[in-house]
């Protein structure tokens, strides 16, 4: 998959590296701003099975 993306990016190595960085930062931003907040209520992070005794 990464090879396919690299081959389809325009420009030389430096332009491809810069575009790859921008794409990576965009994906991380979208995940943290939209996907993770949407999925957080669906995940069982607060379902603790250990009781205080």
PDB file with SEQRES, HELIX, SHEET and CRYST1 records, atoms N, CA, C and O in Angstrom:
SEQRES   1 A   53  UNK UNK UNK UNK UNK UNK UNK UNK UNK UNK UNK UNK UNK          
SEQRES   2 A   53  UNK UNK UNK UNK UNK UNK UNK UNK UNK UNK UNK UNK UNK          
SEQRES   3 A   53  UNK UNK UNK UNK UNK UNK UNK UNK UNK UNK UNK UNK UNK          
SEQRES   4 A   53  UNK UNK UNK UNK UNK UNK UNK UNK UNK UNK UNK UNK UNK          
SEQRES   5 A   53  UNK                                                          
HELIX    1 AA1 UNK A    2  UNK A    8  1                                   7    
HELIX    2 AA2 UNK A   13  UNK A   30  1                                  18    
HELIX    3 AA3 UNK A   31  UNK A   35  3                                   5    
HELIX    4 AA4 UNK A   36  UNK A   40  1                                   5    
CRYST1    1.000    1.000    1.000  90.00  90.00  90.00 P 1           1          
ATOM      1  N   UNK A   1       0.822  -1.177   0.000  1.00  0.00           N  
ATOM      2  CA  UNK A   1       0.000   0.000   0.000  1.00  0.00           C  
ATOM      3  C   UNK A   1       0.878   1.257   0.000  1.00  0.00           C  
ATOM      4  O   UNK A   1       0.612   2.191  -0.756  1.00  0.00           O  
ATOM      5  N   UNK A   2       1.913   1.289   0.834  1.00  0.00           N  
ATOM      6  CA  UNK A   2       2.748   2.480   0.896  1.00  0.00           C  
ATOM      7  C   UNK A   2       3.535   2.676  -0.394  1.00  0.00           C  
ATOM      8  O   UNK A   2       3.763   3.807  -0.824  1.00  0.00           O  
ATOM      9  N   UNK A   3       3.945   1.582  -1.002  1.00  0.00           N  
ATOM     10  CA  UNK A   3       4.622   1.684  -2.289  1.00  0.00           C  
ATOM     11  C   UNK A   3       3.711   2.242  -3.359  1.00  0.00           C  
ATOM     12  O   UNK A   3       4.143   3.035  -4.196  1.00  0.00           O  
ATOM     13  N   UNK A   4       2.460   1.836  -3.338  1.00  0.00           N  
ATOM     14  CA  UNK A   4       1.491   2.342  -4.313  1.00  0.00           C  
ATOM     15  C   UNK A   4       1.302   3.844  -4.128  1.00  0.00           C  
ATOM     16  O   UNK A   4       1.278   4.591  -5.106  1.00  0.00           O  
ATOM     17  N   UNK A   5       1.168   4.293  -2.874  1.00  0.00           N  
ATOM     18  CA  UNK A   5       1.011   5.725  -2.611  1.00  0.00           C  
ATOM     19  C   UNK A   5       2.256   6.482  -3.064  1.00  0.00           C  
ATOM     20  O   UNK A   5       2.147   7.527  -3.705  1.00  0.00           O  
ATOM     21  N   UNK A   6       3.428   5.964  -2.736  1.00  0.00           N  
ATOM     22  CA  UNK A   6       4.682   6.626  -3.105  1.00  0.00           C  
ATOM     23  C   UNK A   6       4.814   6.757  -4.614  1.00  0.00           C  
ATOM     24  O   UNK A   6       5.225   7.806  -5.110  1.00  0.00           O  
ATOM     25  N   UNK A   7       4.471   5.708  -5.346  1.00  0.00           N  
ATOM     26  CA  UNK A   7       4.586   5.762  -6.811  1.00  0.00           C  
ATOM     27  C   UNK A   7       3.602   6.737  -7.436  1.00  0.00           C  
ATOM     28  O   UNK A   7       3.876   7.277  -8.508  1.00  0.00           O  
ATOM     29  N   UNK A   8       2.473   6.974  -6.802  1.00  0.00           N  
ATOM     30  CA  UNK A   8       1.460   7.835  -7.393  1.00  0.00           C  
ATOM     31  C   UNK A   8       1.562   9.299  -6.956  1.00  0.00           C  
ATOM     32  O   UNK A   8       0.828  10.144  -7.468  1.00  0.00           O  
ATOM     33  N   UNK A   9       2.449   9.605  -6.030  1.00  0.00           N  
ATOM     34  CA  UNK A   9       2.657  10.998  -5.658  1.00  0.00           C  
ATOM     35  C   UNK A   9       3.503  11.677  -6.733  1.00  0.00           C  
ATOM     36  O   UNK A   9       4.442  11.076  -7.255  1.00  0.00           O  
ATOM     37  N   UNK A  10       3.171  12.936  -7.068  1.00  0.00           N  
ATOM     38  CA  UNK A  10       3.949  13.640  -8.093  1.00  0.00           C  
ATOM     39  C   UNK A  10       5.253  14.196  -7.536  1.00  0.00           C  
ATOM     40  O   UNK A  10       5.390  14.375  -6.326  1.00  0.00           O  
ATOM     41  N   UNK A  11       6.201  14.465  -8.410  1.00  0.00           N  
ATOM     42  CA  UNK A  11       7.424  15.151  -8.033  1.00  0.00           C  
ATOM     43  C   UNK A  11       8.594  14.230  -7.761  1.00  0.00           C  
ATOM     44  O   UNK A  11       8.519  13.013  -7.930  1.00  0.00           O  
ATOM     45  N   UNK A  12       9.684  14.860  -7.331  1.00  0.00           N  
ATOM     46  CA  UNK A  12      10.893  14.108  -7.010  1.00  0.00           C  
ATOM     47  C   UNK A  12      10.815  13.597  -5.573  1.00  0.00           C  
ATOM     48  O   UNK A  12       9.758  13.667  -4.946  1.00  0.00           O  
ATOM     49  N   UNK A  13      11.909  13.091  -5.059  1.00  0.00           N  
ATOM     50  CA  UNK A  13      11.917  12.459  -3.736  1.00  0.00           C  
ATOM     51  C   UNK A  13      11.545  13.460  -2.640  1.00  0.00           C  
ATOM     52  O   UNK A  13      10.790  13.123  -1.728  1.00  0.00           O  
ATOM     53  N   UNK A  14      12.067  14.686  -2.724  1.00  0.00           N  
ATOM     54  CA  UNK A  14      11.790  15.677  -1.679  1.00  0.00           C  
ATOM     55  C   UNK A  14      10.324  16.102  -1.678  1.00  0.00           C  
ATOM     56  O   UNK A  14       9.728  16.281  -0.616  1.00  0.00           O  
ATOM     57  N   UNK A  15       9.753  16.263  -2.849  1.00  0.00           N  
ATOM     58  CA  UNK A  15       8.334  16.626  -2.946  1.00  0.00           C  
ATOM     59  C   UNK A  15       7.470  15.474  -2.448  1.00  0.00           C  
ATOM     60  O   UNK A  15       6.487  15.691  -1.739  1.00  0.00           O  
ATOM     61  N   UNK A  16       7.834  14.260  -2.817  1.00  0.00           N  
ATOM     62  CA  UNK A  16       7.084  13.093  -2.339  1.00  0.00           C  
ATOM     63  C   UNK A  16       7.170  12.962  -0.826  1.00  0.00           C  
ATOM     64  O   UNK A  16       6.181  12.620  -0.177  1.00  0.00           O  
ATOM     65  N   UNK A  17       8.339  13.230  -0.257  1.00  0.00           N  
ATOM     66  CA  UNK A  17       8.504  13.150   1.189  1.00  0.00           C  
ATOM     67  C   UNK A  17       7.657  14.214   1.882  1.00  0.00           C  
ATOM     68  O   UNK A  17       7.020  13.928   2.896  1.00  0.00           O  
ATOM     69  N   UNK A  18       7.640  15.430   1.352  1.00  0.00           N  
ATOM     70  CA  UNK A  18       6.830  16.495   1.928  1.00  0.00           C  
ATOM     71  C   UNK A  18       5.339  16.168   1.814  1.00  0.00           C  
ATOM     72  O   UNK A  18       4.591  16.365   2.771  1.00  0.00           O  
ATOM     73  N   UNK A  19       4.907  15.676   0.666  1.00  0.00           N  
ATOM     74  CA  UNK A  19       3.506  15.289   0.492  1.00  0.00           C  
ATOM     75  C   UNK A  19       3.134  14.126   1.407  1.00  0.00           C  
ATOM     76  O   UNK A  19       2.023  14.085   1.935  1.00  0.00           O  
ATOM     77  N   UNK A  20       4.050  13.186   1.596  1.00  0.00           N  
ATOM     78  CA  UNK A  20       3.788  12.077   2.506  1.00  0.00           C  
ATOM     79  C   UNK A  20       3.610  12.576   3.932  1.00  0.00           C  
ATOM     80  O   UNK A  20       2.732  12.099   4.651  1.00  0.00           O  
ATOM     81  N   UNK A  21       4.433  13.529   4.348  1.00  0.00           N  
ATOM     82  CA  UNK A  21       4.319  14.104   5.674  1.00  0.00           C  
ATOM     83  C   UNK A  21       2.977  14.821   5.836  1.00  0.00           C  
ATOM     84  O   UNK A  21       2.308  14.671   6.858  1.00  0.00           O  
ATOM     85  N   UNK A  22       2.590  15.595   4.831  1.00  0.00           N  
ATOM     86  CA  UNK A  22       1.310  16.310   4.877  1.00  0.00           C  
ATOM     87  C   UNK A  22       0.154  15.322   4.932  1.00  0.00           C  
ATOM     88  O   UNK A  22      -0.789  15.520   5.699  1.00  0.00           O  
ATOM     89  N   UNK A  23       0.209  14.273   4.140  1.00  0.00           N  
ATOM     90  CA  UNK A  23      -0.852  13.265   4.162  1.00  0.00           C  
ATOM     91  C   UNK A  23      -0.933  12.570   5.520  1.00  0.00           C  
ATOM     92  O   UNK A  23      -2.026  12.334   6.036  1.00  0.00           O  
ATOM     93  N   UNK A  24       0.208  12.248   6.088  1.00  0.00           N  
ATOM     94  CA  UNK A  24       0.234  11.592   7.393  1.00  0.00           C  
ATOM     95  C   UNK A  24      -0.353  12.502   8.475  1.00  0.00           C  
ATOM     96  O   UNK A  24      -1.153  12.054   9.296  1.00  0.00           O  
ATOM     97  N   UNK A  25       0.037  13.756   8.477  1.00  0.00           N  
ATOM     98  CA  UNK A  25      -0.490  14.697   9.464  1.00  0.00           C  
ATOM     99  C   UNK A  25      -1.990  14.916   9.280  1.00  0.00           C  
ATOM    100  O   UNK A  25      -2.718  15.085  10.258  1.00  0.00           O  
ATOM    101  N   UNK A  26      -2.450  14.914   8.039  1.00  0.00           N  
ATOM    102  CA  UNK A  26      -3.881  15.061   7.774  1.00  0.00           C  
ATOM    103  C   UNK A  26      -4.663  13.871   8.303  1.00  0.00           C  
ATOM    104  O   UNK A  26      -5.726  14.041   8.900  1.00  0.00           O  
ATOM    105  N   UNK A  27      -4.148  12.675   8.091  1.00  0.00           N  
ATOM    106  CA  UNK A  27      -4.823  11.473   8.589  1.00  0.00           C  
ATOM    107  C   UNK A  27      -4.864  11.483  10.118  1.00  0.00           C  
ATOM    108  O   UNK A  27      -5.898  11.164  10.705  1.00  0.00           O  
ATOM    109  N   UNK A  28      -3.769  11.840  10.763  1.00  0.00           N  
ATOM    110  CA  UNK A  28      -3.732  11.900  12.223  1.00  0.00           C  
ATOM    111  C   UNK A  28      -4.719  12.941  12.738  1.00  0.00           C  
ATOM    112  O   UNK A  28      -5.422  12.692  13.718  1.00  0.00           O  
ATOM    113  N   UNK A  29      -4.781  14.097  12.095  1.00  0.00           N  
ATOM    114  CA  UNK A  29      -5.721  15.146  12.495  1.00  0.00           C  
ATOM    115  C   UNK A  29      -7.163  14.661  12.381  1.00  0.00           C  
ATOM    116  O   UNK A  29      -7.952  14.852  13.307  1.00  0.00           O  
ATOM    117  N   UNK A  30      -7.513  14.041  11.265  1.00  0.00           N  
ATOM    118  CA  UNK A  30      -8.881  13.550  11.068  1.00  0.00           C  
ATOM    119  C   UNK A  30      -9.217  12.477  12.096  1.00  0.00           C  
ATOM    120  O   UNK A  30     -10.327  12.457  12.629  1.00  0.00           O  
ATOM    121  N   UNK A  31      -8.279  11.595  12.375  1.00  0.00           N  
ATOM    122  CA  UNK A  31      -8.532  10.563  13.384  1.00  0.00           C  
ATOM    123  C   UNK A  31      -8.806  11.172  14.754  1.00  0.00           C  
ATOM    124  O   UNK A  31      -9.775  10.795  15.412  1.00  0.00           O  
ATOM    125  N   UNK A  32      -7.963  12.111  15.195  1.00  0.00           N  
ATOM    126  CA  UNK A  32      -8.117  12.677  16.531  1.00  0.00           C  
ATOM    127  C   UNK A  32      -9.314  13.620  16.644  1.00  0.00           C  
ATOM    128  O   UNK A  32      -9.914  13.718  17.714  1.00  0.00           O  
ATOM    129  N   UNK A  33      -9.671  14.310  15.569  1.00  0.00           N  
ATOM    130  CA  UNK A  33     -10.753  15.279  15.643  1.00  0.00           C  
ATOM    131  C   UNK A  33     -12.133  14.674  15.393  1.00  0.00           C  
ATOM    132  O   UNK A  33     -13.122  15.161  15.939  1.00  0.00           O  
ATOM    133  N   UNK A  34     -12.216  13.627  14.584  1.00  0.00           N  
ATOM    134  CA  UNK A  34     -13.522  13.112  14.185  1.00  0.00           C  
ATOM    135  C   UNK A  34     -13.740  11.635  14.518  1.00  0.00           C  
ATOM    136  O   UNK A  34     -14.780  11.284  15.075  1.00  0.00           O  
ATOM    137  N   UNK A  35     -12.800  10.782  14.196  1.00  0.00           N  
ATOM    138  CA  UNK A  35     -13.014   9.341  14.336  1.00  0.00           C  
ATOM    139  C   UNK A  35     -12.957   8.904  15.791  1.00  0.00           C  
ATOM    140  O   UNK A  35     -13.864   8.216  16.259  1.00  0.00           O  
ATOM    141  N   UNK A  36     -11.912   9.287  16.518  1.00  0.00           N  
ATOM    142  CA  UNK A  36     -11.778   8.849  17.904  1.00  0.00           C  
ATOM    143  C   UNK A  36     -12.893   9.395  18.802  1.00  0.00           C  
ATOM    144  O   UNK A  36     -13.425   8.638  19.614  1.00  0.00           O  
ATOM    145  N   UNK A  37     -13.269  10.678  18.692  1.00  0.00           N  
ATOM    146  CA  UNK A  37     -14.401  11.138  19.518  1.00  0.00           C  
ATOM    147  C   UNK A  37     -15.710  10.417  19.186  1.00  0.00           C  
ATOM    148  O   UNK A  37     -16.526  10.179  20.076  1.00  0.00           O  
ATOM    149  N   UNK A  38     -15.911  10.076  17.940  1.00  0.00           N  
ATOM    150  CA  UNK A  38     -17.111   9.335  17.557  1.00  0.00           C  
ATOM    151  C   UNK A  38     -17.094   7.927  18.139  1.00  0.00           C  
ATOM    152  O   UNK A  38     -18.126   7.436  18.597  1.00  0.00           O  
ATOM    153  N   UNK A  39     -15.936   7.272  18.128  1.00  0.00           N  
ATOM    154  CA  UNK A  39     -15.842   5.880  18.554  1.00  0.00           C  
ATOM    155  C   UNK A  39     -15.697   5.729  20.070  1.00  0.00           C  
ATOM    156  O   UNK A  39     -15.945   4.642  20.593  1.00  0.00           O  
ATOM    157  N   UNK A  40     -15.310   6.772  20.783  1.00  0.00           N  
ATOM    158  CA  UNK A  40     -15.041   6.663  22.221  1.00  0.00           C  
ATOM    159  C   UNK A  40     -16.226   6.146  23.032  1.00  0.00           C  
ATOM    160  O   UNK A  40     -16.020   5.301  23.903  1.00  0.00           O  
ATOM    161  N   UNK A  41     -17.451   6.603  22.795  1.00  0.00           N  
ATOM    162  CA  UNK A  41     -18.565   6.053  23.584  1.00  0.00           C  
ATOM    163  C   UNK A  41     -18.843   4.580  23.287  1.00  0.00           C  
ATOM    164  O   UNK A  41     -19.477   3.900  24.094  1.00  0.00           O  
ATOM    165  N   UNK A  42     -18.392   4.093  22.174  1.00  0.00           N  
ATOM    166  CA  UNK A  42     -18.638   2.714  21.791  1.00  0.00           C  
ATOM    167  C   UNK A  42     -17.623   1.736  22.374  1.00  0.00           C  
ATOM    168  O   UNK A  42     -17.833   0.524  22.326  1.00  0.00           O  
ATOM    169  N   UNK A  43     -16.522   2.252  22.925  1.00  0.00           N  
ATOM    170  CA  UNK A  43     -15.446   1.406  23.423  1.00  0.00           C  
ATOM    171  C   UNK A  43     -15.583   1.199  24.931  1.00  0.00           C  
ATOM    172  O   UNK A  43     -15.993   2.117  25.640  1.00  0.00           O  
ATOM    173  N   UNK A  44     -15.250   0.023  25.426  1.00  0.00           N  
ATOM    174  CA  UNK A  44     -15.462  -0.296  26.850  1.00  0.00           C  
ATOM    175  C   UNK A  44     -14.292   0.081  27.757  1.00  0.00           C  
ATOM    176  O   UNK A  44     -13.852  -0.750  28.551  1.00  0.00           O  
ATOM    177  N   UNK A  45     -13.780   1.297  27.665  1.00  0.00           N  
ATOM    178  CA  UNK A  45     -12.639   1.685  28.488  1.00  0.00           C  
ATOM    179  C   UNK A  45     -12.997   1.824  29.960  1.00  0.00           C  
ATOM    180  O   UNK A  45     -12.143   1.609  30.820  1.00  0.00           O  
ATOM    181  N   UNK A  46     -14.226   2.173  30.267  1.00  0.00           N  
ATOM    182  CA  UNK A  46     -14.615   2.393  31.658  1.00  0.00           C  
ATOM    183  C   UNK A  46     -15.307   1.204  32.285  1.00  0.00           C  
ATOM    184  O   UNK A  46     -15.805   1.310  33.406  1.00  0.00           O  
ATOM    185  N   UNK A  47     -15.354   0.082  31.603  1.00  0.00           N  
ATOM    186  CA  UNK A  47     -15.950  -1.139  32.152  1.00  0.00           C  
ATOM    187  C   UNK A  47     -14.890  -1.916  32.928  1.00  0.00           C  
ATOM    188  O   UNK A  47     -14.227  -2.793  32.375  1.00  0.00           O  
ATOM    189  N   UNK A  48     -14.737  -1.594  34.190  1.00  0.00           N  
ATOM    190  CA  UNK A  48     -13.694  -2.197  35.020  1.00  0.00           C  
ATOM    191  C   UNK A  48     -14.300  -3.424  35.705  1.00  0.00           C  
ATOM    192  O   UNK A  48     -15.411  -3.363  36.232  1.00  0.00           O  
ATOM    193  N   UNK A  49     -13.574  -4.516  35.695  1.00  0.00           N  
ATOM    194  CA  UNK A  49     -14.066  -5.748  36.318  1.00  0.00           C  
ATOM    195  C   UNK A  49     -13.438  -6.027  37.670  1.00  0.00           C  
ATOM    196  O   UNK A  49     -13.772  -7.025  38.309  1.00  0.00           O  
ATOM    197  N   UNK A  50     -12.529  -5.159  38.122  1.00  0.00           N  
ATOM    198  CA  UNK A  50     -11.892  -5.346  39.424  1.00  0.00           C  
ATOM    199  C   UNK A  50     -12.664  -4.534  40.457  1.00  0.00           C  
ATOM    200  O   UNK A  50     -12.910  -3.344  40.261  1.00  0.00           O  
ATOM    201  N   UNK A  51     -13.040  -5.173  41.543  1.00  0.00           N  
ATOM    202  CA  UNK A  51     -13.804  -4.498  42.600  1.00  0.00           C  
ATOM    203  C   UNK A  51     -12.870  -4.070  43.727  1.00  0.00           C  
ATOM    204  O   UNK A  51     -11.875  -4.737  44.010  1.00  0.00           O  
ATOM    205  N   UNK A  52     -13.205  -2.940  44.373  1.00  0.00           N  
ATOM    206  CA  UNK A  52     -12.460  -2.500  45.559  1.00  0.00           C  
ATOM    207  C   UNK A  52     -12.929  -3.313  46.753  1.00  0.00           C  
ATOM    208  O   UNK A  52     -14.131  -3.440  46.986  1.00  0.00           O  
ATOM    209  N   UNK A  53     -11.987  -3.864  47.511  1.00  0.00           N  
ATOM    210  CA  UNK A  53     -12.358  -4.660  48.679  1.00  0.00           C  
ATOM    211  C   UNK A  53     -11.594  -4.228  49.893  1.00  0.00           C  
ATOM    212  O   UNK A  53     -11.779  -4.792  50.971  1.00  0.00           O  
TER     213      UNK A  53                                                      
END                                                                             
